[in-house]
Amino acid sequence: MANDKIIQVSDADFDETVLKNDLPVLVDFWAAWCGPCRAIAPVIDQLAEEYDGKVIIAKMNVDENPATPGRFNIRAIPTLILFKDGSVVEQITGAVGKTVIQNALSKVA
Amino acid sequence: MIHDVVIIGGGPAGLAAAIYAGRAKLKGFVLEKMSPGGQVLVTDMVENYPGFMEPISGFELVEKFTAHAKRFGMPIETGEVERIEPVGDQFSLILTDERTITARSVIVATGATHRKLGVKGEQELTGRGVSYCATCDGPFFRDQVVAVVGGGDSAVQEAIFLTKFAKKVYVIHRRDELRAIKILQERAFANDKIDFVWDSIVEEIEGKDQVQAVKILNKKSGKQSRLEVDGVFIFIGIQPITDFVKGLVDTDERGFIKTDQWMRTSFKGIYAAGDCRQKPLLQIVTAVAEGATAAYAVEHDLA
């Protein structure tokens, strides 16, 4: 399910794309082997539509990008981290319902 | 629009109910807060579901269930029910996004979620070494030392799974024997990466930004000890997701919904199936049977 509103970030462009972004960025740390990551994927897709232009929704594959998860002490996926002006506003671990993510996003948008 | 039935939850029970309701030409849909699958999604391998002699991943099995439900015309929609209000002989389902759905009957198939230990450090270190999902988080513990808490099927199966990554897995169990089914016990005892810590409970999980150790109390000797680990995987059972029907239908003291053998709850028009229901065996095979029965009961009772 490709969604062109969702951007892919990597270790290489994380600082530029996420930390230095003028808009808040929600990063979904995921991997192909993670069931709950796939479970929340449709919710992430919907949020990317709903918050288009207000919050950037990004995904990072932790298999291909080990450095960034390490920086943020991520040892569980899915983990969602909401960044604004380079700092962490909220971190959500595990698969949660849409409302929980919306509540976090409402703090910045 | 008034639906014949709304099925809350898209795990095996809900999807089986959808297959039977769809074939009975009942009007309705499945309401799932994430994507279909439930706890099966995080199950590494399923090897006790009849017909699947070769172990199948939980994810693949769920994909088959979902496709099967859709084939008989039951849509699966995203949404989470906040509460159910009976209105005459119908029900208003109020969702967390404030939508309202009207249905003549409701099948509660919301399943269950992992139980927490309730010890110091658990909440703070969740996602930082404390985990409830080995298939999700196991790969973060390559060549590290982890503890598994529990002695049932899930605990033992996940301990075995974790030996693919971790160099050592301690199984901490409060009794002196496992509750897990024999075939899993045999595999665990034969695995030299797994060590058992018997008669013991975890009193605290230590660590600053990451899990560093667990404090253990041996209940027989009264001796306390400290075990250095990088991760703690907790599998001490489940708790039903039934808060949203509390007060509406009868439950047992742990919140599991009581039903008759037609899956009818104490409230006429509300049915329950799967792990949210009070029953002796929590398995995919029982969940699907109950889902089918609940859909049949709805058809019968609406006629």
Contacts between the chains, C-beta under 8 A, distances in Angstrom:
chain1	res1	chain2	res2	distance
A	31	B	139	7.3
A	33	B	135	6.9
A	33	B	136	8.0
A	33	B	139	7.0
A	34	B	135	7.1
A	34	B	136	4.5
A	35	B	37	6.8
A	35	B	41	3.5
A	35	B	42	4.5
A	35	B	43	7.8
A	35	B	58	6.4
A	35	B	59	5.3
A	35	B	133	7.8
A	35	B	135	6.2
A	35	B	136	6.8
A	36	B	34	7.8
A	36	B	41	6.3
A	36	B	42	6.0
A	36	B	133	6.5
A	36	B	136	5.8
A	37	B	136	7.3
A	38	B	35	6.6
A	38	B	41	7.0
A	38	B	59	6.9
A	39	B	34	4.2
A	39	B	35	4.8
A	39	B	37	6.1
A	39	B	41	5.5
A	40	B	34	5.5
A	40	B	35	7.4
A	41	B	35	6.6
A	42	B	34	7.3
A	42	B	35	5.0
A	42	B	78	6.2
A	43	B	34	6.2
A	43	B	35	7.9
A	43	B	78	6.8
A	46	B	78	7.0
A	63	B	139	7.9
A	69	B	140	8.0
A	73	B	128	5.4
A	73	B	209	5.1
A	73	B	210	6.2
A	74	B	127	6.9
A	74	B	140	7.8
A	75	B	127	6.5
A	75	B	128	5.7
A	75	B	129	5.4
A	75	B	131	7.4
A	75	B	137	6.2
A	75	B	140	4.5
A	75	B	141	7.6
A	75	B	210	7.1
A	75	B	231	6.9
A	76	B	126	7.2
A	76	B	127	4.1
A	76	B	128	7.6
A	76	B	131	5.3
A	76	B	133	7.4
A	76	B	136	6.5
A	76	B	137	4.6
A	76	B	140	7.2
A	77	B	136	5.5
A	77	B	137	6.8
A	78	B	136	7.6
A	79	B	127	5.9
A	91	B	127	7.4
A	93	B	126	5.7
A	93	B	127	3.2
A	94	B	126	7.6
A	94	B	127	7.2
A	94	B	132	7.4
A	94	B	133	7.5
A	95	B	34	5.8
A	97	B	33	4.3
A	97	B	34	6.9
A	97	B	80	4.7
A	97	B	96	6.9
A	98	B	33	7.0
A	98	B	78	6.9
A	98	B	80	6.9
A	98	B	96	7.6
A	98	B	97	7.2
A	99	B	80	6.3
A	99	B	96	4.3
A	99	B	97	6.9
